[in-house]
Amino acid sequence: MSDKKYFSKIGFKYLIGTIIIFAIQILAMGVVGFLGGMMPELADNYNVSFLAMMLAMYLIAVPIMAVIIKKIPANKVTEKKTMTFWQWLQAFAMCYAITYVSNIIGNIITSIIGVVKGSGVSNVVGQITGSIHPLATLLIVVIMAPVVEEILFRKLLVDRTAQYGEGVAIVLSGFMFGLYHGNLNQFAYAFGIGCFLAFIYIRTGNLKYPVAIHMLINFLGSFVGVKLLEVSGYAKIIELTTNGASEAELTQAVMSNLPGMLGMCIYSMCIFGVVIFGIVLFILKWKQMALKPGEITIEKGSRFKTVILNWGMGLYSIFWIVQIIAQLLS
């Protein structure tokens, strides 16, 4: 089998798995709709719909997808290595710096697109995390999603592509992981996170380290950050400012939410500190992060054509790009 056909085969497996995920989620929503006909309060509960879709995906669709992908033989990535807690914290800071910077870039791009099309681009993550129960956030976003996504896009994907070199496996992992999120807001930072977590997995051969980093990033962004925004009264203050509220009304709103606002300020300062620390670490450790070649070499000029420009990867990419465009235009 040629290298191009090999990557096409991987792309097809992930495409089939993606279609299965969509089908299972539609089926789950159908079941919720059917039950909602008998219990209207069920149909109107967003938490029930969200949990039904996500649990169906993670407990049914993803295991089927994993079985399909595993039909392609895996290659041993590396001997398992142990990270000290300090090394793991440094890796987390570097990953969070990537998340922060790439999220800013993604927001700038989506803002420009929003201006061009004449209306804002919806923030899918913000809408979801702001609508579901905190316990649902912890279960799905903080615990289940990192485990499942690291298995799919690090363990299963990297184990089957690292033979072509760390660079190929890392970039492909980030690219497919970014597309998998189905919206431009997340693609920018998911690509960066995916690449870095793939690097950690390749260098340690141990999935628990990227899973733990992924969990902590999701916990801070989707749980802690969201809750602090709620208790700070930020949304109310923005609403008052937009509606031209008086200085007295704004002052009262700020004072009534002062503890929450102080908490938000402290949290923001800590996050900014972590980001600066992560950027400094990147500068200091850049030379140590040089990527190693694999057992199979693809010539530099033909890597994109071999890895991405094939039927399997092409169709996987098109499927998700269509989702991203639809989200941008919605």
C-alpha positions in Angstrom: 0.0 0.0 0.0 1.3 3.4 -0.9 1.8 6.1 1.7 -1.0 8.2 0.1 -3.4 5.3 0.2 -2.5 4.6 3.8 -3.4 8.1 4.9 -6.5 8.0 2.8 -7.5 4.8 4.6 -7.1 6.6 8.0 -9.2 9.5 6.7 -12.0 7.2 5.6 -12.1 5.4 9.0 -12.4 8.8 10.8 -15.0 9.9 8.3 -17.1 6.8 8.8 -16.7 7.2 12.6 -17.9 10.9 12.3 -21.0 9.9 10.3 -21.8 7.2 12.9 -21.5 9.9 15.7 -23.9 12.2 13.8 -26.3 9.3 13.2 -26.3 8.1 16.9 -26.8 11.7 18.1 -29.8 12.2 15.7 -31.2 8.9 17.0 -30.7 10.0 20.6 -32.5 13.3 19.9 -35.3 11.4 18.2 -35.7 9.3 21.4 -35.8 12.4 23.5 -38.4 13.9 21.2 -40.5 10.8 21.4 -40.3 10.7 25.2 -40.9 14.5 25.2 -44.3 13.9 23.6 -45.4 12.0 26.7 -43.4 14.2 29.1 -43.3 17.8 27.8 -41.0 18.9 30.6 -38.4 16.5 29.2 -38.5 18.0 25.8 -38.1 21.5 27.1 -35.1 20.6 29.3 -31.8 21.5 27.4 -29.8 19.5 29.9 -31.6 16.3 29.1 -31.1 16.9 25.3 -27.5 17.7 25.8 -26.8 14.7 28.0 -28.7 12.3 25.7 -26.7 13.5 22.7 -23.3 13.4 24.4 -23.7 10.2 26.3 -25.0 8.4 23.2 -21.9 9.7 21.4 -19.4 8.8 24.0 -20.8 5.5 25.1 -22.1 4.1 21.8 -20.8 5.9 18.7 -17.2 6.5 19.8 -16.5 2.9 20.9 -17.8 1.8 17.4 -15.5 4.4 15.8 -12.5 3.2 17.8 -13.1 -0.4 16.7 -13.2 0.8 13.1 -9.9 2.7 13.4 -8.2 -0.2 15.3 -8.6 -2.3 12.1 -5.5 -0.4 10.9 -2.5 -1.9 12.7 -0.8 0.4 15.2 2.9 1.1 15.7 4.7 1.5 19.0 5.2 5.2 19.5 7.9 5.2 22.2 9.0 3.6 25.4 6.8 4.9 28.2 8.5 7.7 30.1 7.5 9.3 33.4 7.0 13.0 33.8 7.5 14.6 37.2 4.8 16.8 38.5 6.9 19.9 37.9 7.5 18.8 34.2 3.8 18.2 33.9 3.0 21.7 35.3 5.4 23.2 32.8 3.7 21.3 30.0 0.3 22.5 31.1 1.5 26.1 31.2 2.9 25.8 27.6 -0.3 24.2 26.4 -2.4 26.9 28.1 -0.3 29.6 26.5 -1.1 28.0 23.1 -4.8 27.9 24.1 -4.9 31.6 25.1 -3.0 33.0 22.2 -4.7 30.9 19.5 -8.1 31.7 21.0 -7.4 35.4 20.6 -6.4 34.8 17.0 -9.6 32.7 16.4 -11.8 35.4 17.9 -10.2 38.1 15.7 -10.8 36.0 12.6 -14.4 35.3 13.5 -15.0 39.0 14.4 -13.7 40.0 11.0 -16.0 37.4 9.3 -18.9 38.7 11.4 -18.2 42.3 10.2 -18.0 41.1 6.6 -21.3 39.2 6.8 -23.0 41.9 8.7 -23.8 39.9 11.9 -21.9 38.4 14.7 -20.6 34.8 14.6 -22.1 32.8 17.5 -19.7 31.4 20.1 -20.8 27.7 20.3 -18.8 26.9 23.4 -20.1 29.9 25.3 -23.7 29.1 24.4 -23.4 25.4 25.5 -21.4 26.0 28.7 -23.7 28.9 29.7 -26.9 26.8 29.2 -26.1 23.5 30.8 -26.0 22.5 34.5 -22.6 22.7 36.1 -22.7 19.0 36.9 -23.3 18.2 33.2 -20.3 20.4 32.4 -18.1 18.5 34.8 -19.2 15.1 33.6 -19.2 15.8 29.8 -16.8 18.7 29.1 -14.3 18.2 31.9 -14.2 14.4 32.4 -15.5 12.5 29.4 -14.6 14.7 26.5 -10.8 14.9 27.3 -10.6 11.1 27.8 -12.5 10.3 24.6 -10.8 12.9 22.4 -7.3 12.0 23.6 -8.0 8.3 22.8 -9.3 9.2 19.3 -6.8 11.9 18.2 -3.7 11.1 20.2 -3.6 7.3 21.0 -5.4 5.9 17.9 -4.2 8.5 15.4 -0.6 9.1 16.5 0.1 5.4 17.0 -0.8 5.0 13.3 1.1 7.9 11.9 4.2 8.4 14.1 6.2 6.1 11.8 6.2 8.9 9.3 7.9 11.2 11.8 6.8 13.3 14.8 6.1 16.3 12.7 3.6 14.5 10.4 1.8 12.8 13.4 1.6 16.0 15.5 0.3 18.3 12.7 -2.2 15.7 11.5 -3.4 15.1 15.0 -3.9 18.8 15.6 -5.6 19.3 12.2 -8.1 16.5 12.5 -8.8 17.4 16.1 -9.4 21.0 15.2 -11.8 20.1 12.4 -13.6 17.7 14.6 -15.0 20.6 16.7 -17.0 21.8 13.8 -16.7 25.6 14.3 -14.0 28.2 13.7 -14.0 29.5 17.2 -12.7 26.2 18.5 -10.7 25.2 15.4 -7.9 27.8 16.0 -7.1 26.7 19.6 -8.0 23.0 19.2 -5.5 22.8 16.4 -2.7 24.2 18.7 -3.8 22.2 21.7 -4.0 19.0 19.6 -0.5 19.5 18.2 1.0 20.1 21.6 -0.8 17.2 23.3 0.3 14.9 20.5 3.9 16.1 21.1 3.5 15.2 24.9 2.1 11.8 24.0 4.8 11.0 21.5 7.6 12.0 23.9 6.1 10.1 26.9 4.2 7.2 25.3 1.7 7.7 28.1 -1.8 9.0 27.5 -2.5 10.0 31.1 -0.4 13.2 30.8 -2.2 14.8 27.8 -5.6 13.6 29.3 -4.8 15.4 32.6 -3.7 18.6 30.8 -6.8 18.5 28.6 -9.1 18.0 31.6 -7.5 21.0 33.5 -7.8 23.3 30.5 -11.5 22.4 30.1 -12.1 22.7 33.8 -10.6 26.2 33.9 -12.3 27.5 30.7 -15.7 25.8 30.7 -16.4 25.5 34.5 -14.3 27.9 36.6 -14.3 30.7 34.1 -18.1 30.4 33.4 -19.0 30.3 37.0 -16.9 33.4 37.8 -18.5 35.3 34.9 -21.9 34.5 36.4 -21.1 35.6 40.0 -19.2 38.7 38.8 -22.4 40.0 37.2 -20.4 40.8 34.0 -23.3 40.1 31.7 -25.6 42.4 33.6 -23.0 45.2 33.6 -22.4 44.9 29.9 -26.2 44.9 29.3 -26.6 48.1 31.4 -23.7 49.7 29.6 -25.1 48.8 26.2 -28.5 50.2 27.2 -27.0 53.5 28.3 -27.5 53.1 32.1 -26.7 56.0 34.4 -23.4 56.1 36.3 -25.3 55.4 39.6 -26.9 52.3 38.1 -23.6 51.0 36.9 -21.9 51.7 40.3 -24.7 49.9 42.1 -24.4 46.9 39.8 -20.6 46.8 40.3 -20.9 47.1 44.1 -23.6 44.4 44.4 -21.3 42.0 42.6 -18.0 43.2 44.1 -16.8 39.8 45.6 -17.4 38.0 42.3 -15.7 40.8 40.3 -12.7 40.6 42.6 -12.6 36.8 42.2 -12.7 37.3 38.4 -9.9 39.8 38.5 -7.7 37.4 40.6 -8.5 34.5 38.3 -7.7 36.6 35.2 -4.3 37.7 36.7 -3.4 34.1 37.5 -4.4 32.9 34.0 -2.3 35.8 32.5 0.6 34.7 34.7 0.3 31.1 33.5 0.3 32.3 29.9 3.4 34.4 30.3 5.2 31.5 32.1 4.2 29.2 29.2 5.5 31.6 26.6 8.8 32.0 28.4 9.1 28.2 28.6 8.5 27.9 24.9 11.3 30.3 24.2 13.7 28.5 26.6 12.8 25.0 25.5 12.3 25.5 21.8 15.6 23.8 20.7 14.8 20.8 23.0 11.5 20.3 21.2 13.1 19.6 17.8 11.0 17.0 16.0 12.4 13.6 15.2 12.1 11.8 11.8 10.3 8.6 11.5 11.1 5.2 10.1 9.4 6.2 6.8 10.3 9.5 5.2 8.0 11.6 3.0 9.8 14.2 1.0 9.2 17.7 2.2 7.6 18.9 -1.1 5.1 16.1 -1.2 4.0 15.8 2.5 0.8 17.8 2.1 -0.2 16.0 -1.1 0.5 12.6 0.5 -1.1 13.2 3.9 -4.0 15.5 3.2 -4.7 15.5 -0.6 -6.2 12.0 -0.8 -9.7 10.8 -0.9 -10.1 9.8 2.7 -8.6 12.8 4.3 -10.1 15.1 1.7 -13.6 13.9 2.4 -13.1 14.0 6.2 -11.9 17.6 5.8 -14.7 18.6 3.4 -17.3 17.2 5.8 -16.1 19.3 8.7 -15.3 22.4 6.7 -19.0 22.4 5.5 -20.0 22.2 9.2 -17.7 25.2 10.0 -19.0 27.3 7.1 -22.6 26.5 8.1 -21.9 27.6 11.7 -20.3 30.8 10.4 -23.3 31.7 8.3 -25.9 30.7 10.8 
